[in-house]
């Protein structure tokens, strides 16, 4: 079987998933089992993987699925807890004091608050937290999921306190070889790594300046009563203010501080500027914008959780600051557990996992229930129980409702994530072939030649579409991108930066991220509908980033120590 045929076979599971979910509008619970079987078959027969490795990869996927379900459970539990404590009613009242305009609420809750949660936590947590909060504020469930997925773009490369760069790029490149090479050129790994971080931040800041506006325009076009792009465009000055208030400190942090804090710093500065501006009506249109009454919404917009929102307990009203306290606690604890080494080590001490599953070296899976955002969310729920003076009956109701919501997501994810692990682990085989994701990337590079920098973000996005993770995409593809830059005689640092930017954008269409976000608002079965709406901003992101890459390399002549020495 020739290389082209093998590469096309590697693409088949992804194409099949897209056709079934987007084209035929199959629910993921039907599409993903079929895609899993096809992937396993390709791994066994075309890639000549052993049955033991396919089975080990599937078991690894199941272990990782438990971790994702734990995060989903925590996010839903917090929402339901606040619903029964009266916190959600207070949050809704508080937003009326900032602005009743849904476009403004989307920019503050989905974009800025979501960017902060991404910076602190990663793991798809922003959509899992922001989507149910938006539903609680009165957004249609489908709109909430689409907005939550679009947040997973600009802040993602610096999510989870920089993990996609620190771990994904740091471990994805041949660090020892590069360190020796850089030392011989009078440079260092640390300087080269900071160069990559800075170029990621600058590229994201440029491309991301339109993302808040695109987010609002998608909302008004697909979920407004008038189906109007113009109603979103009307808030352009305020959306651009939001983008700049986030993007400038984000970019400066990425260039001068490194990869740990850009998303968090950008979000905090953005909130400090945008919330007071919204209260004063600065740069806002005179007319507020809202959805049509819920009674007029199509059935496909509705999730199971939102139908229960009117059951908020009728008890002594909670103040707005007290209602927001659990989310502030969540943010503070997430940051503390990521930046305080002793606390991080303590939480990581409780771990359940399997190393070298079924004897397959490097195929391992583990769950850290206290360190994962799910554990932190549950801790916040327990604090909220006392903070909001809830009864045991109210907390039990919240837990019961949250547990029931997990069932559908669990069924889909037990096929989706094992499929991903088979793709990623296919590099160990009897045929001596590279892994399927690398085969896809090589096919793209061989097909486009010298204009490849334009497609580098597309390759990164492809990796994230497969894995649902910027970090994993970087681990798989950073060295490939760097080597391709060497063959073309262009900057390796810039090419790796384009990889990371594209991998961030790919999270907007990652199937298991869509499933996880949908589960938090009771919207399972409509994943294809979400993907059709997030595909447009994803295309914008990779086209814009690729164009910047071409300009940087071929017009501006951006270089790095290794490129300059060639």
C-alpha positions in Angstrom: 0.0 0.0 0.0 1.6 3.3 -1.1 2.1 6.3 1.2 -0.8 8.4 -0.4 -3.3 5.6 0.2 -2.1 5.2 3.8 -2.5 8.9 4.4 -6.0 8.9 3.0 -6.9 6.0 5.2 -5.6 7.9 8.2 -8.0 10.7 7.3 -10.9 8.4 6.9 -12.1 8.3 10.6 -12.1 12.1 10.8 -13.8 12.5 7.5 -16.4 9.9 8.5 -17.1 11.7 11.8 -17.5 15.0 10.0 -19.8 13.5 7.4 -22.0 11.7 9.9 -22.2 14.5 12.5 -22.3 17.6 10.2 -23.5 16.2 6.9 -26.1 13.7 8.0 -26.7 15.2 11.4 -26.3 12.0 13.2 -26.2 12.2 17.0 -22.7 11.5 18.4 -24.1 8.5 20.2 -24.7 6.8 16.9 -21.8 8.2 14.9 -18.9 7.7 17.3 -19.2 3.9 17.9 -19.0 3.5 14.1 -16.0 5.8 13.8 -14.3 3.8 16.7 -14.8 0.5 14.9 -13.4 1.9 11.6 -10.4 3.4 13.4 -9.6 0.1 15.1 -9.9 -1.7 11.8 -7.5 0.7 10.1 -5.1 0.4 13.0 -5.1 -3.4 12.9 -5.0 -4.0 9.2 -3.5 -1.0 7.5 -1.1 0.1 10.2 -0.5 -3.4 11.4 -0.9 -2.5 15.1 -1.1 -5.5 17.4 -4.5 -6.3 18.9 -3.0 -5.9 22.3 -2.0 -2.2 21.5 -5.4 -1.4 20.1 -7.0 -2.9 23.2 -4.5 -1.1 25.5 -5.2 2.2 23.7 -8.9 1.7 24.2 -8.5 1.0 27.9 -6.3 4.1 28.1 -9.1 6.1 26.5 -11.6 4.8 29.0 -9.5 5.9 31.9 -9.2 9.4 30.4 -13.0 9.4 29.9 -13.5 9.0 33.6 -11.4 12.1 34.2 -13.5 14.1 31.7 -16.8 12.9 33.1 -15.5 14.0 36.6 -15.0 17.5 35.2 -18.5 17.5 33.6 -20.1 16.3 36.8 -18.4 19.0 38.9 -19.5 21.7 36.5 -23.1 20.6 36.4 -23.2 20.0 40.2 -22.0 23.6 40.8 -24.8 24.9 38.5 -27.5 22.8 40.1 -26.2 23.7 43.6 -26.5 27.4 42.8 -29.9 26.8 41.3 -31.2 25.3 44.5 -29.4 27.8 46.8 -30.9 30.8 45.0 -27.5 31.9 43.7 -28.5 31.7 40.0 -31.5 34.0 40.6 -29.1 36.5 42.2 -26.6 36.3 39.3 -29.3 36.9 36.8 -30.4 40.0 38.8 -26.8 41.2 39.0 -26.4 41.1 35.2 -29.4 43.3 34.8 -27.5 45.9 36.8 -24.5 45.6 34.4 -26.4 45.4 31.2 -29.5 43.6 30.1 -28.0 43.3 26.6 -27.3 39.7 25.8 -24.4 40.6 23.5 -22.7 42.3 26.5 -23.4 39.4 28.8 -21.9 37.0 26.2 -18.7 39.1 26.0 -18.3 39.2 29.8 -19.4 35.7 30.8 -18.4 33.6 27.8 -15.3 35.5 26.6 -13.6 37.2 29.5 -14.7 34.9 32.4 -14.3 31.9 30.1 -10.7 33.1 29.1 -9.9 33.3 32.8 -11.1 29.8 33.5 -9.2 28.5 30.5 -6.0 30.2 31.7 -6.4 28.7 35.2 -7.6 25.2 34.3 -7.8 24.1 30.7 -9.2 20.6 30.2 -12.2 22.0 28.3 -13.4 23.5 31.6 -14.4 27.0 30.2 -17.2 25.5 28.1 -18.3 23.2 30.9 -18.5 26.2 33.3 -19.6 29.0 31.0 -22.3 27.1 29.0 -24.4 26.2 32.0 -23.9 29.7 33.5 -25.2 31.2 30.3 -28.2 28.9 30.3 -28.9 30.0 33.8 -28.8 33.6 32.7 -31.5 32.8 30.1 -29.5 31.9 26.9 -30.7 29.0 24.7 -28.8 25.8 25.5 -27.5 25.5 22.0 -26.3 29.1 21.9 -24.6 28.6 25.2 -22.6 25.6 23.9 -21.6 27.4 20.7 -20.4 30.4 22.7 -18.6 28.1 25.1 -16.8 26.3 22.3 -15.7 29.6 20.7 -14.0 30.6 23.8 -11.7 27.7 23.3 -9.5 29.6 20.8 -7.3 32.6 21.7 -6.7 31.7 25.4 -6.1 28.0 24.9 -2.4 28.0 24.0 -1.8 29.5 27.5 -4.5 27.4 29.2 -4.0 25.4 32.4 -1.2 27.8 33.4 0.7 27.4 30.1 0.5 23.6 29.8 0.1 23.5 26.0 3.4 25.4 25.6 5.3 24.1 28.7 4.4 20.4 28.2 3.1 20.2 24.6 5.9 22.2 22.9 8.5 21.7 25.6 8.2 17.9 25.4 7.2 17.8 21.7 10.5 19.2 20.5 13.9 17.5 20.8 15.0 19.7 23.7 18.4 18.1 24.3 19.3 18.2 20.6 18.1 21.8 20.3 19.9 22.9 23.5 23.2 21.6 22.1 22.6 23.3 18.7 21.6 26.6 20.3 24.5 26.6 22.7 26.9 26.3 19.7 25.2 29.4 18.2 25.6 31.4 21.4 21.9 31.1 22.4 20.0 28.9 24.8 16.9 26.7 25.0 15.3 29.2 27.4 15.7 32.1 25.0 14.4 30.0 22.1 11.4 28.8 24.1 10.5 32.3 25.1 10.7 33.3 21.4 8.1 30.6 20.6 5.9 31.8 23.5 6.1 35.4 22.4 5.3 34.5 18.7 2.3 32.5 19.9 1.1 35.4 22.0 1.5 38.0 19.2 -0.2 35.8 16.5 -3.1 35.0 18.8 -3.5 38.7 19.8 -3.7 39.7 16.2 -6.1 37.0 15.1 -8.1 37.0 18.3 -9.0 40.7 18.1 -12.0 39.8 16.0 -13.1 36.7 18.0 -15.4 38.5 20.5 -17.1 40.3 17.6 -17.4 37.1 15.6 -18.8 35.4 18.7 -21.6 38.0 19.1 -22.4 38.0 15.3 -22.7 34.2 15.3 -25.1 34.5 18.3 -27.3 37.2 16.7 -27.3 35.5 13.2 -28.2 32.0 14.4 -30.1 32.7 17.6 -31.7 36.1 17.2 -35.3 36.6 16.2 -34.2 38.5 13.1 -31.4 36.1 12.1 -29.2 39.2 11.6 -25.4 39.6 11.3 -25.9 43.3 11.5 -27.3 43.2 15.0 -24.1 41.6 16.2 -22.0 44.1 14.2 -23.9 46.9 15.9 -21.9 46.1 19.1 -18.5 46.2 17.2 -17.0 49.1 19.2 -17.7 47.4 22.5 -16.6 44.0 21.2 -13.3 45.5 20.0 -12.8 47.2 23.3 -13.3 43.8 24.9 -10.8 42.2 22.5 -8.1 44.9 23.1 -8.6 45.0 26.9 -7.9 41.3 26.9 -5.4 41.0 24.0 -2.9 43.7 24.9 -2.0 42.5 28.4 -2.3 38.9 27.1 0.3 39.6 24.4 2.7 41.5 26.7 2.5 38.7 29.3 3.3 36.1 26.6 6.3 38.1 25.3 7.8 39.2 28.5 6.6 36.8 31.2 6.3 33.4 29.5 3.5 31.0 28.9 2.0 30.6 32.4 -0.2 33.6 32.9 -1.2 35.4 29.6 -4.8 34.2 29.5 -5.4 34.9 33.2 -3.8 38.3 33.2 -5.6 39.3 30.0 -8.9 38.2 31.4 -8.5 39.9 34.7 -7.4 43.2 33.1 -10.2 42.8 30.5 -12.9 42.3 33.2 -11.5 45.3 35.2 -12.0 47.5 32.1 -15.0 46.0 30.4 -17.4 45.6 33.3 -17.3 49.3 34.4 -17.5 50.3 30.8 -20.7 48.2 30.3 -22.3 49.7 33.4 -21.7 53.2 32.0 -23.0 52.2 28.6 -19.6 53.2 27.1 -19.4 52.3 23.3 -22.7 50.4 23.6 -25.6 50.9 21.1 -28.7 52.7 22.4 -30.9 49.7 21.9 -30.5 46.5 23.9 -30.6 43.1 22.2 -32.4 40.0 23.5 -33.5 36.6 22.3 -37.1 36.0 21.4 -39.2 34.7 24.3 -38.3 31.1 25.2 -41.7 29.9 24.0 -40.7 30.8 20.5 -37.4 28.9 20.5 -37.0 25.9 18.2 -36.9 22.5 20.0 -33.3 21.9 19.0 -32.1 25.0 21.0 -33.5 23.5 24.2 -31.6 21.4 26.7 -32.9 19.3 29.5 -31.3 21.4 32.2 -32.7 24.8 31.1 -36.3 23.5 31.4 -35.7 23.2 35.1 -34.4 26.7 35.7 -37.7 28.0 37.0 -37.4 25.6 40.0 -34.9 27.9 41.8 -35.7 27.6 45.5 -37.8 30.4 46.7 -35.9 31.3 49.8 -34.3 34.4 51.4 -32.6 36.3 48.4 -28.9 36.0 48.2 -26.8 39.1 47.4 -25.1 39.3 44.0 -21.5 39.2 45.5 -22.5 36.1 47.6 -24.0 34.4 44.5 -20.7 35.0 42.6 -18.6 33.9 45.5 -18.5 30.2 44.4 -17.1 31.2 40.9 -14.6 33.5 42.5 -13.5 30.7 44.8 -13.3 28.3 41.9 -11.0 30.7 40.0 -8.8 31.3 43.1 -8.5 27.7 44.0 -7.7 26.7 40.4 -4.9 29.2 40.3 -3.6 28.2 43.7 -3.5 24.5 42.9 -1.5 25.3 39.7 1.1 27.8 41.0 1.8 26.6 44.6 4.1 23.6 44.2 3.4 22.2 47.7 -0.4 22.3 47.2 -0.1 20.9 43.7 2.1 18.0 44.9 -0.4 17.2 47.7 -3.4 17.0 45.3 -1.4 15.0 42.8 -0.6 12.5 45.6 -4.0 10.9 45.2 -3.8 9.1 41.8 -5.5 6.1 40.3 -4.1 4.7 37.1 -2.5 2.0 35.0 1.1 2.4 33.8 2.0 0.6 30.5 -1.4 -0.9 30.1 -1.3 -4.6 29.1 2.4 -4.3 28.9 2.4 -1.6 26.1 5.2 0.8 26.9 4.1 4.4 27.0 0.4 3.6 26.9 -0.7 4.7 30.4 -3.6 6.5 32.0 -4.3 8.1 35.3 -6.9 10.1 37.2 -6.0 12.7 39.8 -9.5 13.3 41.3 -8.4 16.1 43.6 -6.2 17.9 41.1 -8.6 17.7 38.2 -11.0 20.6 37.9 -13.8 18.2 38.8 -12.4 17.7 42.3 -12.0 21.4 42.8 -15.5 22.1 41.5 -16.8 19.6 44.1 -14.8 21.3 46.9 -16.4 24.6 45.8 -19.8 23.0 45.9 -19.2 21.8 49.5 -18.1 25.3 50.5 -21.2 26.8 48.8 -23.4 24.4 50.8 -22.3 26.2 54.0 -21.8 29.6 52.4 -25.4 29.7 51.1 -26.9 28.0 54.1 -28.4 25.2 52.1 -30.2 22.1 53.5 -29.1 18.6 52.9 -32.2 18.0 50.8 -31.3 20.8 48.4 -27.8 19.5 47.9 -29.1 15.9 47.4 -31.4 17.2 44.7 -28.5 19.0 42.9 -26.4 15.8 43.1 -29.2 13.6 41.8 -29.9 15.9 38.8 -26.2 16.2 38.0 -25.6 12.4 38.1 -28.5 11.7 35.7 -27.0 14.2 33.1 -23.8 12.2 32.9 -25.2 9.1 31.4 -25.5 10.3 27.8 -22.1 11.9 27.8 -20.5 8.8 29.2 -21.9 6.6 26.4 -20.5 8.9 23.7 -17.1 9.5 25.3 -16.4 5.8 25.8 -16.1 5.5 22.1 -14.7 8.9 21.2 -11.7 9.0 23.4 -10.5 5.4 22.8 -10.7 6.2 19.1 -8.4 9.2 19.7 -5.9 7.1 21.6 -5.8 4.5 18.8 -4.9 7.2 16.4 -2.2 8.7 18.6 -0.7 5.4 19.7 -0.6 4.0 16.1 3.1 4.9 15.7 4.1 1.6 17.3 3.3 -1.0 14.7 4.8 -3.9 12.8 5.0 -1.9 9.5 7.3 0.8 10.7 4.8 3.5 9.9 4.6 6.9 11.6 1.4 7.4 13.6 -1.8 8.3 11.7 -1.8 12.0 12.8 1.8 12.4 11.6 1.0 10.7 8.3 -1.8 13.2 7.8 0.5 16.1 8.5 3.2 14.7 6.2 0.6 14.3 3.4 -0.4 18.0 3.8 3.2 19.2 3.8 4.2 17.1 0.7 1.1 18.4 -1.2 1.6 22.2 -0.8 5.3 22.7 -0.9 6.7 26.2 -0.2 3.4 27.7 0.9 3.2 25.2 3.8 3.5 27.9 6.5 0.0 28.9 5.5 -1.2 25.4 6.3 0.8 24.9 9.5 -2.1 26.2 11.7 -4.4 23.8 9.8 -2.2 20.9 10.7 -2.2 22.0 14.4 -6.0 22.3 14.3 -6.2 18.8 12.8 -4.2 17.5 15.7 -6.6 19.2 18.2 -9.7 18.0 16.2 -8.4 14.5 16.7 -7.2 14.7 20.3 -9.4 17.4 21.7 -6.3 19.0 23.2 -3.9 21.7 22.2 -1.3 20.0 24.4 -1.6 16.6 22.7 -1.5 18.2 19.3 1.7 20.0 20.2 3.2 16.8 21.6 2.4 15.0 18.4 3.3 17.6 15.8 5.8 20.2 17.1 8.9 18.3 16.0 7.3 17.6 12.6 6.5 21.3 12.2 10.1 22.3 13.2 11.6 19.8 10.8 9.4 21.0 8.0 10.6 24.6 8.6 14.2 23.4 8.3 13.4 21.7 4.9 11.8 25.0 3.7 14.6 27.2 5.1 12.2 29.3 7.3 12.0 30.0 11.0 11.4 26.9 13.1 10.3 29.0 16.1 7.6 30.7 14.0 6.4 27.4 12.5 6.0 25.8 16.0 4.2 29.0 17.1 1.8 28.5 14.1 1.3 24.9 15.2 0.3 26.0 18.7 -2.0 28.7 17.5 -3.8 26.3 15.1 -4.1 23.7 17.8 -5.8 26.2 20.0 -8.3 26.9 17.2 -8.9 23.2 16.6 -10.5 22.9 20.1 -13.5 24.7 18.7 -14.4 21.7 16.6 -13.0 18.9 18.8 -15.7 16.3 19.0 -15.3 15.2 22.6 -15.1 18.8 23.7 -18.5 19.4 22.0 -19.9 16.3 23.7 -18.6 17.4 27.1 -20.0 21.0 26.8 -23.3 19.7 25.5 -23.7 17.4 28.4 -23.5 20.2 30.9 -26.7 21.8 29.5 -28.5 18.6 28.6 -28.1 19.0 24.9 -26.6 15.6 23.8 -27.5 14.4 20.4 -27.0 17.8 18.6 -23.3 17.8 18.3 -23.4 18.2 14.5 -25.5 21.3 14.8 -22.9 22.9 17.2 -20.0 21.9 14.9 -21.6 23.5 11.9 -21.6 26.8 13.8 -18.1 26.6 15.2 -16.6 25.5 11.9 -16.8 29.1 10.6 -14.8 30.8 13.3 -12.3 27.9 13.2 -11.8 28.5 9.5 -11.3 32.2 10.1 -8.7 31.4 12.8 -6.5 29.1 10.7 -6.8 31.2 7.6 -5.8 34.4 9.5 -3.0 32.6 11.4 -1.7 31.0 8.2 -1.7 34.3 6.4 0.3 35.9 9.3 2.8 33.0 9.0 3.4 33.6 5.3 3.8 37.3 5.8 6.1 36.8 8.8 8.4 34.3 7.0 8.4 35.5 3.4 7.7 39.3 3.7 9.1 40.3 7.1 11.8 37.7 7.0 11.3 36.7 10.7 14.1 34.4 11.8 15.6 32.6 14.9 19.1 31.6 15.9 18.9 28.2 14.1 17.4 29.6 10.9 19.9 32.5 10.8 22.8 30.0 11.0 21.6 27.9 8.1 
